[in-house]
Amino acid sequence: MLMRAGNDRPFPQNDLAYLAFRLTACQMLYRIALATEASTTDSLPEGTRGFLEWRVPMLSHVPVTAQVDLLASVWTRHNTARAYWATLLDAAVLYAACHEGALVTLEVLTAARLYLKGSPRQLDIRLDAWTVDRLATMYSRWWPGFDPGLGSALVGLEDYPSRLRRPLEDAERDADLSPGLERRFAGLLTPAEMRRFFPFLY
């Protein structure tokens, strides 16, 4: 679970949080697969969109494959009984995933339903306006003092300890996929989905 500094309440480990991670992962991997299949070079075209670029300006240049890696890492830290102190990078990924989940539910409802139908976890949740609103506000209810959607300089970043801000500052330098992607996405993606989508990442 992810805890934020100064608060003993973890980011919720509930169906709504799972929905945000699940929709973000599936939508991003589906876009990568479509872009690669349409490419004339059998490689991922430059500029293929992930989920961070438009929502976290400071991470606007992180390659889409690195965004997949970030999502897997934050999901792993979230989906455990062990408590981790959330860094600003964790917060930025959570913020973007919540908003991506809200957008997919609002604008691509048919896809959202398909992603849930094949989910490893059966969710008791309706894909309606209430869910969109709760997804869009889920992060800010947990960490109201840090808004990753601010400008590229992220005003006030220097006010946070180095251990919290350094991973965010260094994120653009870590462009490679880390080992163990299948293990880190366990519980969020099915083995069949991993076999289908992961080859497009390499």
HELIX and SHEET records of a PDB file:
HELIX    1   1 ASP A   15  ALA A   38  1                                  24    
HELIX    2   2 PRO A   57  LEU A   59  5                                   3    
HELIX    3   3 VAL A   64  HIS A   78  1                                  15    
HELIX    4   4 LEU A   88  GLU A  107  1                                  20    
HELIX    5   5 LEU A  109  LYS A  117  1                                   9    
HELIX    6   6 ALA A  129  TRP A  142  1                                  14    
HELIX    7   7 LEU A  157  ASP A  159  5                                   3    
HELIX    8   8 SER A  162  ASP A  170  1                                   9    
HELIX    9   9 ALA A  171  ARG A  173  5                                   3    
HELIX   10  10 LEU A  181  ARG A  184  1                                   4    
HELIX   11  11 PRO A  191  PHE A  197  1                                   7    
HELIX   12  12 PHE A  198  LEU A  201  5                                   4    
SHEET    1   A 2 LEU A   2  MET A   3  0                                        
SHEET    2   A 2 TYR A  84  TRP A  85  1                                        
END                                                                             
